[in-house]
Amino acid sequence: MRTIERQEAYAAIDSERDYQDAMTADPSRQDMIENLSAGDIILAMENCLSEARATWYLGSVSHYAAAHAIRKVAALGVRFMEVHGSPPRRMI
């Protein structure tokens, strides 16, 4: 897997958020909950991290499968901040 610039990484995360929003808006996807609690999002992030760990452990040389899971984790983090807010990082 090639390295990418920060803007490309942000675009990948943004595409995942678009996908998440589309899934929650789809009436046929009753399994998708629009208003996740903080705990729901954290559990979903942990599940995706477990998926990333498992694919990494299996020795995916390019880590392509793990990258899919990490994109989901990052997008879930964005979703968390959209719903629950986030203080800015203070520079020291």
C-alpha positions as CSV (number, residue, x, y, z in Angstrom):
1,M,0.0,0.0,0.0
2,R,1.3,3.4,-0.9
3,T,1.5,6.3,1.5
4,I,-0.9,9.2,1.0
5,E,-0.9,12.9,1.8
6,R,-2.9,14.2,4.8
7,Q,-5.6,15.6,2.5
8,E,-6.1,12.2,0.9
9,A,-6.5,10.6,4.4
10,Y,-9.1,13.2,5.3
11,A,-10.9,12.6,2.0
12,A,-11.0,8.8,2.8
13,I,-12.4,9.6,6.3
14,D,-15.0,12.0,4.8
15,S,-16.0,9.3,2.3
16,E,-16.6,6.9,5.1
17,R,-18.7,9.5,7.0
18,D,-20.8,10.0,3.8
19,Y,-21.2,6.2,3.7
20,Q,-22.3,6.1,7.3
21,D,-24.8,8.9,6.8
22,A,-26.2,7.1,3.7
23,M,-26.6,3.9,5.6
24,T,-28.5,5.5,8.5
25,A,-30.8,7.3,5.9
26,D,-31.6,4.1,4.1
27,P,-35.0,2.8,5.4
28,S,-34.1,-0.7,4.5
29,R,-31.2,-0.6,6.9
30,Q,-33.0,-0.9,10.2
31,D,-29.7,-2.1,11.8
32,M,-28.2,1.3,11.3
33,I,-28.9,3.7,14.2
34,E,-28.7,7.4,13.4
35,N,-28.3,8.7,17.0
36,L,-25.6,6.7,18.5
37,S,-24.6,7.4,22.1
38,A,-21.1,8.1,23.1
39,G,-20.8,4.5,24.4
40,D,-22.2,3.1,21.1
41,I,-19.6,4.9,19.1
42,I,-16.8,3.8,21.4
43,L,-17.9,0.2,21.2
44,A,-18.1,0.5,17.4
45,M,-14.6,1.9,17.3
46,E,-13.3,-0.9,19.5
47,N,-15.0,-3.5,17.2
48,C,-13.3,-1.9,14.1
49,L,-10.0,-1.8,15.9
50,S,-10.3,-5.5,16.7
51,E,-11.0,-6.1,13.0
52,A,-7.8,-4.1,12.1
53,R,-5.8,-6.0,14.7
54,A,-7.0,-9.3,13.4
55,T,-6.2,-8.6,9.8
56,W,-2.8,-7.2,10.7
57,Y,-2.1,-10.3,12.8
58,L,-3.0,-12.5,9.8
59,G,0.0,-11.0,8.0
60,S,-1.6,-8.8,5.3
61,V,1.6,-7.5,3.8
62,S,0.0,-4.3,2.5
63,H,-2.2,-3.9,5.5
64,Y,-5.0,-3.1,3.0
65,A,-7.7,-4.8,5.1
66,A,-6.5,-3.1,8.3
67,A,-6.6,0.2,6.5
68,H,-10.3,-0.3,5.8
69,A,-11.0,-0.8,9.5
70,I,-8.8,2.2,10.5
71,R,-10.8,4.4,8.1
72,K,-14.0,3.3,9.8
73,V,-12.4,4.0,13.3
74,A,-11.4,7.5,12.2
75,A,-14.8,8.3,10.7
76,L,-16.5,7.0,13.9
77,G,-14.2,9.4,15.8
78,V,-15.4,12.3,13.6
79,R,-19.0,11.2,14.1
80,F,-18.4,11.2,17.9
81,M,-17.1,14.8,17.7
82,E,-20.0,15.9,15.5
83,V,-22.5,14.6,18.0
84,H,-20.7,15.2,21.3
85,G,-18.2,17.9,20.5
86,S,-14.5,18.0,21.0
87,P,-12.2,20.5,22.6
88,P,-9.4,21.8,20.3
89,R,-5.9,20.6,21.0
90,R,-4.0,23.3,22.9
91,M,-0.5,23.8,21.5
92,I,2.2,24.1,24.2
